[in-house]
Amino acid sequence: MVQQNYPNPCSDNTSVEFRLKETSEVVLIITDLTGQTVKSFPAKQFERGRNKFDLNTSELGNRLYYNTLKSGVYSSTKTMLVIK
């Protein structure tokens, strides 16, 4: 289960929290509205339970993005607004 990033809107930093039922490899991909990947995080092993990705968004422009978290066959996409 993926939570909405916080804070949202964000300017320089935000976090994406999620819970895993079992230890899994997780990937986070940030895309723009056209679907182009603007930032991605390599697959990383996370333990069962509550986890989070801390994102530095300072290099992203003022706009709406999608953050997609993938783990195995599970995938969830949320919106993220960057405002400077």
Residue, then its C-alpha position, 0 to 999 in steps of 0.5 A: m500500500v502506497q501513501q500520498n507523498y508528503p508534503n504535497p505540494c512540495s518544493d525541495n523534498t518530499s517522502v513516499e511512504f509504503r507498506l510491504k507484506e513481505t521483504s521485497e525489491v522496490v522501484l520508484i519512477i517519477t514521470d511527467l504528464t507525457g509519461q517521460t521518466v524524469k527521475s528513477f531510483p534503482a531497485k532496492q530491497f526493503e523489509r516487511g512493514r512500513n518504509k519510505f523513499d526520501l526524494n530531493t525534488s529541487e531539480l524538478g520544475n514547477r509542475l505535476y508529476y506521477n510517482t510510480l512504485k513497483s514491487g513484484v506484480y504490484s504497481s501504484t501511481k500517485t500524483m505529486l505537485v512541485i511548486k517552488 
